[in-house]
Amino acid sequence: MANSQFDHFLHEATYSDQASDSTLDRDRLYGLYTSWCVINQQPPGGETSFWAAMKARLAPGRNGLRMKGPAAADYILASYPRLV
């Protein structure tokens, strides 16, 4: 089975840290995804399809995901424009 856009996103923009008390909530995870799409010049899937894909890939509840890579930097700078 070929990797989907969502698989590439999870591989390139997140990592699992089950030991941490901090994790990505829904808003941050979707925001990170949209930043990843912009950086990679990919059209983002709709929010409904994104959450359906995440439901199939992530355990319910605390997902243990953290941000990484260029999409993380883009998301943080877009979320906190005073940093620029």
PyMOL commands that set and color helices and strands:
alter all, ss='L'
color gray80, all
select helices_A, chain A and resi 5-13+26-39+47-57+69-79+81-83
alter helices_A, ss='H'
color red, helices_A
select strands_A, chain A and resi 14-16+65-67
alter strands_A, ss='S'
color yellow, strands_A
deselect
rebuild
show_as cartoon
